[in-house]
Amino acid sequence: MPVPEPDLTRLRGILNDRRHAAGFTFEQLAEVSGVSRQTLLNISSGKYNGDLRTWLKLSKAFTVTLDELVGDVWG
């Protein structure tokens, strides 16, 4: 049985929802996570999905596991 494809378009909403819930500005999240503000803006607008390193850093910044952070891409 093949593994379903993740819906990477959900990453934009995941970042925006988590950032708002945590009360971070883009600048604050960039500082806490080590991910550049421009990368965060690009993910937030849907121009870029990020890579594994980016999402690992974000999971640490939001103090959740990677699966907790991006698990919703699987539907």
Distance bins in CASP14 RR format, pairs under 12 A and 6 or more apart:
PFRMAT RR
TARGET T0000
AUTHOR 0000-0000-0000
RMODE 2
METHOD distances of the structure
MODEL  1
3 74 0 0 0 0 1 0 0 0 0 0 0
4 73 0 0 0 0 0 1 0 0 0 0 0
4 74 1 0 0 1 0 0 0 0 0 0 0
4 75 0 0 0 0 1 0 0 0 0 0 0
5 73 0 0 0 0 1 0 0 0 0 0 0
5 74 0 0 0 0 1 0 0 0 0 0 0
5 75 0 0 0 0 0 1 0 0 0 0 0
6 14 0 0 0 0 0 1 0 0 0 0 0
6 49 0 0 0 0 1 0 0 0 0 0 0
6 55 0 0 0 0 0 1 0 0 0 0 0
6 70 0 0 0 0 1 0 0 0 0 0 0
6 71 0 0 0 0 1 0 0 0 0 0 0
6 72 0 0 0 0 1 0 0 0 0 0 0
6 73 1 1 0 0 0 0 0 0 0 0 0
6 74 1 0 1 0 0 0 0 0 0 0 0
6 75 0 0 0 0 1 0 0 0 0 0 0
7 13 0 0 0 0 0 1 0 0 0 0 0
7 14 0 0 0 0 0 1 0 0 0 0 0
7 49 0 0 0 0 0 1 0 0 0 0 0
7 70 0 0 0 0 0 1 0 0 0 0 0
7 71 0 0 0 0 0 1 0 0 0 0 0
7 72 0 0 0 0 1 0 0 0 0 0 0
7 73 1 0 1 0 0 0 0 0 0 0 0
7 74 1 0 0 1 0 0 0 0 0 0 0
7 75 1 0 0 1 0 0 0 0 0 0 0
8 14 0 0 0 0 0 1 0 0 0 0 0
8 15 0 0 0 0 0 1 0 0 0 0 0
8 43 0 0 0 0 0 1 0 0 0 0 0
8 46 0 0 0 0 1 0 0 0 0 0 0
8 48 0 0 0 0 0 1 0 0 0 0 0
8 49 1 0 1 0 0 0 0 0 0 0 0
8 50 0 0 0 0 1 0 0 0 0 0 0
8 51 0 0 0 0 0 1 0 0 0 0 0
8 55 0 0 0 0 0 1 0 0 0 0 0
8 70 0 0 0 0 1 0 0 0 0 0 0
8 71 0 0 0 0 0 1 0 0 0 0 0
8 72 0 0 0 0 0 1 0 0 0 0 0
8 73 1 0 0 1 0 0 0 0 0 0 0
8 74 0 0 0 0 0 1 0 0 0 0 0
8 75 0 0 0 0 0 1 0 0 0 0 0
9 15 0 0 0 0 0 1 0 0 0 0 0
9 43 0 0 0 0 0 1 0 0 0 0 0
9 46 1 0 0 1 0 0 0 0 0 0 0
9 47 0 0 0 0 0 1 0 0 0 0 0
9 49 0 0 0 0 1 0 0 0 0 0 0
9 72 0 0 0 0 0 1 0 0 0 0 0
9 73 0 0 0 0 1 0 0 0 0 0 0
9 75 0 0 0 0 0 1 0 0 0 0 0
10 16 0 0 0 0 0 1 0 0 0 0 0
10 17 0 0 0 0 0 1 0 0 0 0 0
10 43 0 0 0 0 0 1 0 0 0 0 0
10 46 0 0 0 0 0 1 0 0 0 0 0
10 49 0 0 0 0 1 0 0 0 0 0 0
10 69 0 0 0 0 0 1 0 0 0 0 0
10 70 0 0 0 0 1 0 0 0 0 0 0
10 71 0 0 0 0 1 0 0 0 0 0 0
10 72 1 0 1 0 0 0 0 0 0 0 0
10 73 1 0 1 0 0 0 0 0 0 0 0
10 74 0 0 0 0 1 0 0 0 0 0 0
10 75 1 0 0 1 0 0 0 0 0 0 0
11 17 0 0 0 0 0 1 0 0 0 0 0
11 18 0 0 0 0 0 1 0 0 0 0 0
11 40 0 0 0 0 0 1 0 0 0 0 0
11 42 0 0 0 0 0 1 0 0 0 0 0
11 43 1 0 0 1 0 0 0 0 0 0 0
11 44 0 0 0 0 1 0 0 0 0 0 0
11 45 0 0 0 0 0 1 0 0 0 0 0
11 46 1 0 0 1 0 0 0 0 0 0 0
11 47 0 0 0 0 0 1 0 0 0 0 0
11 48 0 0 0 0 1 0 0 0 0 0 0
11 49 1 0 1 0 0 0 0 0 0 0 0
11 50 1 0 0 1 0 0 0 0 0 0 0
11 51 0 0 0 0 0 1 0 0 0 0 0
11 54 0 0 0 0 1 0 0 0 0 0 0
11 55 0 0 0 0 1 0 0 0 0 0 0
11 58 0 0 0 0 1 0 0 0 0 0 0
11 69 0 0 0 0 1 0 0 0 0 0 0
11 70 1 0 0 1 0 0 0 0 0 0 0
11 71 0 0 0 0 0 1 0 0 0 0 0
11 72 0 0 0 0 1 0 0 0 0 0 0
11 73 1 0 0 1 0 0 0 0 0 0 0
11 74 0 0 0 0 0 1 0 0 0 0 0
12 18 0 0 0 0 0 1 0 0 0 0 0
12 19 0 0 0 0 0 1 0 0 0 0 0
12 40 0 0 0 0 0 1 0 0 0 0 0
12 41 0 0 0 0 0 1 0 0 0 0 0
12 42 0 0 0 0 1 0 0 0 0 0 0
12 43 1 0 0 1 0 0 0 0 0 0 0
12 44 1 0 0 1 0 0 0 0 0 0 0
12 45 1 0 0 1 0 0 0 0 0 0 0
12 46 1 0 1 0 0 0 0 0 0 0 0
12 47 0 0 0 0 1 0 0 0 0 0 0
12 48 0 0 0 0 1 0 0 0 0 0 0
12 49 0 0 0 0 1 0 0 0 0 0 0
12 50 0 0 0 0 0 1 0 0 0 0 0
12 70 0 0 0 0 0 1 0 0 0 0 0
12 72 0 0 0 0 0 1 0 0 0 0 0
12 73 0 0 0 0 0 1 0 0 0 0 0
13 19 0 0 0 0 1 0 0 0 0 0 0
13 20 0 0 0 0 1 0 0 0 0 0 0
13 21 0 0 0 0 0 1 0 0 0 0 0
13 43 0 0 0 0 1 0 0 0 0 0 0
13 44 0 0 0 0 1 0 0 0 0 0 0
13 45 0 0 0 0 0 1 0 0 0 0 0
13 46 0 0 0 0 1 0 0 0 0 0 0
13 49 0 0 0 0 0 1 0 0 0 0 0
13 69 0 0 0 0 0 1 0 0 0 0 0
13 70 0 0 0 0 0 1 0 0 0 0 0
13 72 0 0 0 0 1 0 0 0 0 0 0
13 73 0 0 0 0 0 1 0 0 0 0 0
14 20 0 0 0 0 0 1 0 0 0 0 0
14 21 0 0 0 0 0 1 0 0 0 0 0
14 43 0 0 0 0 1 0 0 0 0 0 0
14 44 0 0 0 0 0 1 0 0 0 0 0
14 46 0 0 0 0 0 1 0 0 0 0 0
14 49 0 0 0 0 0 1 0 0 0 0 0
14 50 0 0 0 0 0 1 0 0 0 0 0
14 55 0 0 0 0 1 0 0 0 0 0 0
14 58 0 0 0 0 1 0 0 0 0 0 0
14 59 0 0 0 0 0 1 0 0 0 0 0
14 62 0 0 0 0 1 0 0 0 0 0 0
14 64 0 0 0 0 0 1 0 0 0 0 0
14 66 0 0 0 0 0 1 0 0 0 0 0
14 68 0 0 0 0 0 1 0 0 0 0 0
14 69 1 0 0 1 0 0 0 0 0 0 0
14 70 1 0 0 1 0 0 0 0 0 0 0
14 71 0 0 0 0 1 0 0 0 0 0 0
14 72 1 0 0 1 0 0 0 0 0 0 0
14 73 1 0 0 1 0 0 0 0 0 0 0
14 74 0 0 0 0 0 1 0 0 0 0 0
14 75 0 0 0 0 0 1 0 0 0 0 0
15 21 0 0 0 0 0 1 0 0 0 0 0
15 22 0 0 0 0 0 1 0 0 0 0 0
15 24 0 0 0 0 0 1 0 0 0 0 0
15 26 0 0 0 0 1 0 0 0 0 0 0
15 29 0 0 0 0 1 0 0 0 0 0 0
15 33 0 0 0 0 0 1 0 0 0 0 0
15 35 0 0 0 0 1 0 0 0 0 0 0
15 39 0 0 0 0 0 1 0 0 0 0 0
15 40 1 0 0 1 0 0 0 0 0 0 0
15 41 0 0 0 0 1 0 0 0 0 0 0
15 42 0 0 0 0 0 1 0 0 0 0 0
15 43 1 0 1 0 0 0 0 0 0 0 0
15 44 1 0 1 0 0 0 0 0 0 0 0
15 45 0 0 0 0 1 0 0 0 0 0 0
15 46 0 0 0 0 1 0 0 0 0 0 0
15 48 0 0 0 0 0 1 0 0 0 0 0
15 49 0 0 0 0 1 0 0 0 0 0 0
15 50 0 0 0 0 1 0 0 0 0 0 0
15 54 0 0 0 0 1 0 0 0 0 0 0
15 55 0 0 0 0 1 0 0 0 0 0 0
15 57 0 0 0 0 0 1 0 0 0 0 0
15 58 1 0 0 1 0 0 0 0 0 0 0
15 59 0 0 0 0 0 1 0 0 0 0 0
15 61 0 0 0 0 0 1 0 0 0 0 0
15 62 0 0 0 0 1 0 0 0 0 0 0
15 69 0 0 0 0 1 0 0 0 0 0 0
15 70 0 0 0 0 1 0 0 0 0 0 0
15 72 0 0 0 0 0 1 0 0 0 0 0
15 73 0 0 0 0 0 1 0 0 0 0 0
16 22 0 0 0 0 0 1 0 0 0 0 0
16 23 0 0 0 0 0 1 0 0 0 0 0
16 24 0 0 0 0 0 1 0 0 0 0 0
16 26 0 0 0 0 0 1 0 0 0 0 0
16 29 0 0 0 0 0 1 0 0 0 0 0
16 40 0 0 0 0 1 0 0 0 0 0 0
16 41 0 0 0 0 0 1 0 0 0 0 0
16 43 0 0 0 0 1 0 0 0 0 0 0
16 44 1 0 1 0 0 0 0 0 0 0 0
16 45 0 0 0 0 1 0 0 0 0 0 0
16 46 0 0 0 0 1 0 0 0 0 0 0
16 58 0 0 0 0 0 1 0 0 0 0 0
17 23 0 0 0 0 0 1 0 0 0 0 0
17 24 0 0 0 0 0 1 0 0 0 0 0
17 44 0 0 0 0 0 1 0 0 0 0 0
17 62 0 0 0 0 0 1 0 0 0 0 0
17 69 0 0 0 0 0 1 0 0 0 0 0
17 70 0 0 0 0 0 1 0 0 0 0 0
17 72 0 0 0 0 1 0 0 0 0 0 0
18 24 0 0 0 0 1 0 0 0 0 0 0
18 29 0 0 0 0 1 0 0 0 0 0 0
18 32 0 0 0 0 0 1 0 0 0 0 0
18 33 0 0 0 0 0 1 0 0 0 0 0
18 40 0 0 0 0 0 1 0 0 0 0 0
18 43 0 0 0 0 0 1 0 0 0 0 0
18 44 0 0 0 0 0 1 0 0 0 0 0
18 55 0 0 0 0 0 1 0 0 0 0 0
18 58 1 0 0 1 0 0 0 0 0 0 0
18 59 0 0 0 0 1 0 0 0 0 0 0
18 61 0 0 0 0 1 0 0 0 0 0 0
18 62 1 0 1 0 0 0 0 0 0 0 0
18 63 0 0 0 0 0 1 0 0 0 0 0
18 64 0 0 0 0 1 0 0 0 0 0 0
18 68 0 0 0 0 1 0 0 0 0 0 0
18 69 1 0 0 1 0 0 0 0 0 0 0
18 70 0 0 0 0 0 1 0 0 0 0 0
18 72 0 0 0 0 0 1 0 0 0 0 0
19 25 0 0 0 0 1 0 0 0 0 0 0
19 26 1 0 0 1 0 0 0 0 0 0 0
19 27 0 0 0 0 0 1 0 0 0 0 0
19 28 0 0 0 0 1 0 0 0 0 0 0
19 29 1 0 1 0 0 0 0 0 0 0 0
19 30 0 0 0 0 0 1 0 0 0 0 0
19 32 0 0 0 0 0 1 0 0 0 0 0
19 33 0 0 0 0 0 1 0 0 0 0 0
19 35 0 0 0 0 0 1 0 0 0 0 0
19 37 0 0 0 0 0 1 0 0 0 0 0
19 40 1 0 0 1 0 0 0 0 0 0 0
19 41 0 0 0 0 0 1 0 0 0 0 0
19 43 0 0 0 0 1 0 0 0 0 0 0
19 44 1 0 0 1 0 0 0 0 0 0 0
19 58 0 0 0 0 1 0 0 0 0 0 0
19 61 0 0 0 0 1 0 0 0 0 0 0
19 62 0 0 0 0 1 0 0 0 0 0 0
19 69 0 0 0 0 0 1 0 0 0 0 0
20 26 0 0 0 0 0 1 0 0 0 0 0
20 29 0 0 0 0 0 1 0 0 0 0 0
20 44 0 0 0 0 0 1 0 0 0 0 0
20 62 0 0 0 0 0 1 0 0 0 0 0
21 29 0 0 0 0 0 1 0 0 0 0 0
21 62 0 0 0 0 1 0 0 0 0 0 0
21 63 0 0 0 0 0 1 0 0 0 0 0
21 64 0 0 0 0 0 1 0 0 0 0 0
21 69 0 0 0 0 0 1 0 0 0 0 0
22 28 0 0 0 0 1 0 0 0 0 0 0
22 29 1 0 0 1 0 0 0 0 0 0 0
22 32 0 0 0 0 1 0 0 0 0 0 0
22 33 0 0 0 0 0 1 0 0 0 0 0
22 58 0 0 0 0 0 1 0 0 0 0 0
22 61 0 0 0 0 1 0 0 0 0 0 0
22 62 1 0 0 1 0 0 0 0 0 0 0
22 63 0 0 0 0 1 0 0 0 0 0 0
22 64 0 0 0 0 0 1 0 0 0 0 0
22 69 0 0 0 0 0 1 0 0 0 0 0
23 29 0 0 0 0 1 0 0 0 0 0 0
23 32 0 0 0 0 0 1 0 0 0 0 0
23 61 0 0 0 0 0 1 0 0 0 0 0
23 62 0 0 0 0 0 1 0 0 0 0 0
24 30 0 0 0 0 1 0 0 0 0 0 0
24 31 0 0 0 0 1 0 0 0 0 0 0
24 32 1 0 0 1 0 0 0 0 0 0 0
24 33 0 0 0 0 1 0 0 0 0 0 0
24 35 0 0 0 0 0 1 0 0 0 0 0
24 37 0 0 0 0 0 1 0 0 0 0 0
24 40 0 0 0 0 1 0 0 0 0 0 0
24 44 0 0 0 0 0 1 0 0 0 0 0
24 58 0 0 0 0 0 1 0 0 0 0 0
24 61 0 0 0 0 1 0 0 0 0 0 0
24 62 0 0 0 0 1 0 0 0 0 0 0
25 31 0 0 0 0 1 0 0 0 0 0 0
25 32 0 0 0 0 0 1 0 0 0 0 0
25 37 0 0 0 0 1 0 0 0 0 0 0
25 40 0 0 0 0 1 0 0 0 0 0 0
25 41 0 0 0 0 0 1 0 0 0 0 0
25 44 0 0 0 0 0 1 0 0 0 0 0
26 32 0 0 0 0 0 1 0 0 0 0 0
26 33 0 0 0 0 0 1 0 0 0 0 0
26 35 0 0 0 0 1 0 0 0 0 0 0
26 36 0 0 0 0 1 0 0 0 0 0 0
26 37 1 0 1 0 0 0 0 0 0 0 0
26 38 0 0 0 0 1 0 0 0 0 0 0
26 39 0 0 0 0 1 0 0 0 0 0 0
26 40 1 0 1 0 0 0 0 0 0 0 0
26 41 1 0 0 1 0 0 0 0 0 0 0
26 42 0 0 0 0 0 1 0 0 0 0 0
26 43 0 0 0 0 0 1 0 0 0 0 0
26 44 1 0 0 1 0 0 0 0 0 0 0
26 45 0 0 0 0 0 1 0 0 0 0 0
27 33 0 0 0 0 0 1 0 0 0 0 0
27 34 0 0 0 0 0 1 0 0 0 0 0
27 35 0 0 0 0 0 1 0 0 0 0 0
27 36 0 0 0 0 0 1 0 0 0 0 0
27 37 1 0 1 0 0 0 0 0 0 0 0
27 38 0 0 0 0 0 1 0 0 0 0 0
27 40 0 0 0 0 1 0 0 0 0 0 0
27 41 0 0 0 0 0 1 0 0 0 0 0
28 34 0 0 0 0 0 1 0 0 0 0 0
28 35 0 0 0 0 0 1 0 0 0 0 0
28 37 0 0 0 0 1 0 0 0 0 0 0
28 40 0 0 0 0 0 1 0 0 0 0 0
28 61 0 0 0 0 1 0 0 0 0 0 0
29 35 1 0 0 1 0 0 0 0 0 0 0
29 36 0 0 0 0 0 1 0 0 0 0 0
29 37 0 0 0 0 1 0 0 0 0 0 0
29 39 0 0 0 0 0 1 0 0 0 0 0
29 40 1 0 1 0 0 0 0 0 0 0 0
29 41 0 0 0 0 0 1 0 0 0 0 0
29 43 0 0 0 0 0 1 0 0 0 0 0
29 44 0 0 0 0 1 0 0 0 0 0 0
29 54 0 0 0 0 0 1 0 0 0 0 0
29 57 0 0 0 0 1 0 0 0 0 0 0
29 58 1 0 0 1 0 0 0 0 0 0 0
29 60 0 0 0 0 0 1 0 0 0 0 0
29 61 1 0 0 1 0 0 0 0 0 0 0
29 62 0 0 0 0 1 0 0 0 0 0 0
30 36 1 0 1 0 0 0 0 0 0 0 0
30 37 1 0 1 0 0 0 0 0 0 0 0
30 38 0 0 0 0 1 0 0 0 0 0 0
30 39 0 0 0 0 1 0 0 0 0 0 0
30 40 1 0 1 0 0 0 0 0 0 0 0
30 41 0 0 0 0 1 0 0 0 0 0 0
30 43 0 0 0 0 0 1 0 0 0 0 0
30 44 0 0 0 0 0 1 0 0 0 0 0
30 54 0 0 0 0 0 1 0 0 0 0 0
30 57 0 0 0 0 0 1 0 0 0 0 0
30 58 0 0 0 0 0 1 0 0 0 0 0
30 61 0 0 0 0 1 0 0 0 0 0 0
31 37 0 0 0 0 1 0 0 0 0 0 0
31 40 0 0 0 0 0 1 0 0 0 0 0
31 57 0 0 0 0 0 1 0 0 0 0 0
31 61 0 0 0 0 1 0 0 0 0 0 0
32 40 0 0 0 0 0 1 0 0 0 0 0
32 57 0 0 0 0 1 0 0 0 0 0 0
32 58 0 0 0 0 1 0 0 0 0 0 0
32 59 0 0 0 0 0 1 0 0 0 0 0
32 60 0 0 0 0 1 0 0 0 0 0 0
32 61 1 0 1 0 0 0 0 0 0 0 0
32 62 0 0 0 0 1 0 0 0 0 0 0
32 63 0 0 0 0 0 1 0 0 0 0 0
33 39 0 0 0 0 1 0 0 0 0 0 0
33 40 1 0 0 1 0 0 0 0 0 0 0
33 43 0 0 0 0 0 1 0 0 0 0 0
33 53 0 0 0 0 0 1 0 0 0 0 0
33 54 0 0 0 0 1 0 0 0 0 0 0
33 55 0 0 0 0 0 1 0 0 0 0 0
33 56 0 0 0 0 1 0 0 0 0 0 0
33 57 1 0 1 0 0 0 0 0 0 0 0
33 58 1 0 1 0 0 0 0 0 0 0 0
33 59 0 0 0 0 1 0 0 0 0 0 0
33 60 1 0 0 1 0 0 0 0 0 0 0
33 61 1 1 0 0 0 0 0 0 0 0 0
33 62 0 0 0 0 1 0 0 0 0 0 0
33 63 0 0 0 0 0 1 0 0 0 0 0
33 69 0 0 0 0 0 1 0 0 0 0 0
34 40 0 0 0 0 1 0 0 0 0 0 0
34 53 0 0 0 0 0 1 0 0 0 0 0
34 54 0 0 0 0 1 0 0 0 0 0 0
34 56 0 0 0 0 0 1 0 0 0 0 0
34 57 1 0 1 0 0 0 0 0 0 0 0
34 58 0 0 0 0 1 0 0 0 0 0 0
34 60 0 0 0 0 1 0 0 0 0 0 0
34 61 1 0 0 1 0 0 0 0 0 0 0
35 41 0 0 0 0 0 1 0 0 0 0 0
35 42 0 0 0 0 0 1 0 0 0 0 0
35 43 0 0 0 0 1 0 0 0 0 0 0
35 44 0 0 0 0 0 1 0 0 0 0 0
35 48 0 0 0 0 0 1 0 0 0 0 0
35 50 0 0 0 0 1 0 0 0 0 0 0
35 51 0 0 0 0 0 1 0 0 0 0 0
35 53 0 0 0 0 1 0 0 0 0 0 0
35 54 1 0 1 0 0 0 0 0 0 0 0
35 55 0 0 0 0 1 0 0 0 0 0 0
35 56 0 0 0 0 1 0 0 0 0 0 0
35 57 1 0 1 0 0 0 0 0 0 0 0
35 58 1 0 0 1 0 0 0 0 0 0 0
35 59 0 0 0 0 0 1 0 0 0 0 0
35 60 0 0 0 0 0 1 0 0 0 0 0
35 61 1 0 0 1 0 0 0 0 0 0 0
35 62 0 0 0 0 0 1 0 0 0 0 0
36 42 0 0 0 0 1 0 0 0 0 0 0
36 43 0 0 0 0 0 1 0 0 0 0 0
36 48 0 0 0 0 0 1 0 0 0 0 0
36 50 0 0 0 0 0 1 0 0 0 0 0
36 53 0 0 0 0 0 1 0 0 0 0 0
36 54 0 0 0 0 1 0 0 0 0 0 0
36 57 0 0 0 0 0 1 0 0 0 0 0
36 58 0 0 0 0 0 1 0 0 0 0 0
37 43 0 0 0 0 0 1 0 0 0 0 0
37 44 0 0 0 0 0 1 0 0 0 0 0
38 44 0 0 0 0 0 1 0 0 0 0 0
38 45 0 0 0 0 0 1 0 0 0 0 0
38 47 0 0 0 0 0 1 0 0 0 0 0
38 48 0 0 0 0 1 0 0 0 0 0 0
38 50 0 0 0 0 0 1 0 0 0 0 0
38 54 0 0 0 0 0 1 0 0 0 0 0
39 45 0 0 0 0 0 1 0 0 0 0 0
39 46 0 0 0 0 0 1 0 0 0 0 0
39 47 0 0 0 0 1 0 0 0 0 0 0
39 48 1 0 0 1 0 0 0 0 0 0 0
39 49 0 0 0 0 0 1 0 0 0 0 0
39 50 1 0 0 1 0 0 0 0 0 0 0
39 51 0 0 0 0 1 0 0 0 0 0 0
39 53 0 0 0 0 0 1 0 0 0 0 0
39 54 1 0 0 1 0 0 0 0 0 0 0
39 55 0 0 0 0 0 1 0 0 0 0 0
39 57 0 0 0 0 1 0 0 0 0 0 0
39 58 0 0 0 0 1 0 0 0 0 0 0
40 46 0 0 0 0 0 1 0 0 0 0 0
40 47 0 0 0 0 0 1 0 0 0 0 0
40 48 0 0 0 0 1 0 0 0 0 0 0
40 50 0 0 0 0 1 0 0 0 0 0 0
40 54 0 0 0 0 1 0 0 0 0 0 0
40 55 0 0 0 0 0 1 0 0 0 0 0
40 57 0 0 0 0 0 1 0 0 0 0 0
40 58 0 0 0 0 1 0 0 0 0 0 0
40 61 0 0 0 0 0 1 0 0 0 0 0
41 47 0 0 0 0 1 0 0 0 0 0 0
41 48 0 0 0 0 1 0 0 0 0 0 0
41 50 0 0 0 0 0 1 0 0 0 0 0
42 48 1 1 0 0 0 0 0 0 0 0 0
42 49 0 0 0 0 1 0 0 0 0 0 0
42 50 1 0 0 1 0 0 0 0 0 0 0
42 51 0 0 0 0 0 1 0 0 0 0 0
42 54 0 0 0 0 0 1 0 0 0 0 0
43 49 1 0 0 1 0 0 0 0 0 0 0
43 50 1 0 1 0 0 0 0 0 0 0 0
43 51 0 0 0 0 0 1 0 0 0 0 0
43 54 1 0 0 1 0 0 0 0 0 0 0
43 55 0 0 0 0 1 0 0 0 0 0 0
43 57 0 0 0 0 0 1 0 0 0 0 0
43 58 0 0 0 0 1 0 0 0 0 0 0
43 70 0 0 0 0 0 1 0 0 0 0 0
44 50 0 0 0 0 0 1 0 0 0 0 0
44 58 0 0 0 0 0 1 0 0 0 0 0
48 54 0 0 0 0 1 0 0 0 0 0 0
48 55 0 0 0 0 0 1 0 0 0 0 0
49 55 0 0 0 0 1 0 0 0 0 0 0
49 70 0 0 0 0 0 1 0 0 0 0 0
49 73 0 0 0 0 1 0 0 0 0 0 0
50 56 0 0 0 0 0 1 0 0 0 0 0
50 57 0 0 0 0 0 1 0 0 0 0 0
50 58 0 0 0 0 1 0 0 0 0 0 0
50 70 0 0 0 0 0 1 0 0 0 0 0
50 73 0 0 0 0 0 1 0 0 0 0 0
51 57 0 0 0 0 0 1 0 0 0 0 0
51 58 0 0 0 0 0 1 0 0 0 0 0
51 70 0 0 0 0 0 1 0 0 0 0 0
52 58 0 0 0 0 0 1 0 0 0 0 0
52 59 0 0 0 0 0 1 0 0 0 0 0
52 66 0 0 0 0 1 0 0 0 0 0 0
52 69 0 0 0 0 0 1 0 0 0 0 0
52 70 0 0 0 0 1 0 0 0 0 0 0
53 59 0 0 0 0 0 1 0 0 0 0 0
53 60 0 0 0 0 0 1 0 0 0 0 0
53 66 0 0 0 0 0 1 0 0 0 0 0
54 60 0 0 0 0 0 1 0 0 0 0 0
54 61 0 0 0 0 0 1 0 0 0 0 0
54 66 0 0 0 0 0 1 0 0 0 0 0
54 69 0 0 0 0 0 1 0 0 0 0 0
54 70 0 0 0 0 0 1 0 0 0 0 0
55 61 0 0 0 0 0 1 0 0 0 0 0
55 62 0 0 0 0 0 1 0 0 0 0 0
55 64 0 0 0 0 0 1 0 0 0 0 0
55 65 0 0 0 0 0 1 0 0 0 0 0
55 66 1 0 0 1 0 0 0 0 0 0 0
55 67 0 0 0 0 0 1 0 0 0 0 0
55 68 0 0 0 0 0 1 0 0 0 0 0
55 69 1 0 0 1 0 0 0 0 0 0 0
55 70 1 0 1 0 0 0 0 0 0 0 0
55 71 0 0 0 0 0 1 0 0 0 0 0
55 73 0 0 0 0 0 1 0 0 0 0 0
56 62 0 0 0 0 0 1 0 0 0 0 0
56 64 0 0 0 0 0 1 0 0 0 0 0
56 65 0 0 0 0 1 0 0 0 0 0 0
56 66 1 0 0 1 0 0 0 0 0 0 0
56 67 0 0 0 0 0 1 0 0 0 0 0
56 69 0 0 0 0 1 0 0 0 0 0 0
56 70 0 0 0 0 1 0 0 0 0 0 0
57 66 0 0 0 0 0 1 0 0 0 0 0
57 69 0 0 0 0 0 1 0 0 0 0 0
58 64 0 0 0 0 1 0 0 0 0 0 0
58 65 0 0 0 0 0 1 0 0 0 0 0
58 66 0 0 0 0 1 0 0 0 0 0 0
58 68 0 0 0 0 0 1 0 0 0 0 0
58 69 1 0 0 1 0 0 0 0 0 0 0
58 70 0 0 0 0 1 0 0 0 0 0 0
59 65 1 0 0 1 0 0 0 0 0 0 0
59 66 1 0 1 0 0 0 0 0 0 0 0
59 67 0 0 0 0 1 0 0 0 0 0 0
59 68 1 0 0 1 0 0 0 0 0 0 0
59 69 1 0 1 0 0 0 0 0 0 0 0
59 70 1 0 0 1 0 0 0 0 0 0 0
59 71 0 0 0 0 0 1 0 0 0 0 0
60 66 0 0 0 0 1 0 0 0 0 0 0
60 68 0 0 0 0 0 1 0 0 0 0 0
60 69 0 0 0 0 1 0 0 0 0 0 0
61 69 0 0 0 0 1 0 0 0 0 0 0
62 68 0 0 0 0 1 0 0 0 0 0 0
62 69 1 0 0 1 0 0 0 0 0 0 0
62 70 0 0 0 0 0 1 0 0 0 0 0
63 69 0 0 0 0 0 1 0 0 0 0 0
64 70 0 0 0 0 1 0 0 0 0 0 0
64 71 0 0 0 0 0 1 0 0 0 0 0
64 72 0 0 0 0 0 1 0 0 0 0 0
65 71 0 0 0 0 1 0 0 0 0 0 0
66 73 0 0 0 0 0 1 0 0 0 0 0
67 73 0 0 0 0 0 1 0 0 0 0 0
67 74 0 0 0 0 1 0 0 0 0 0 0
END
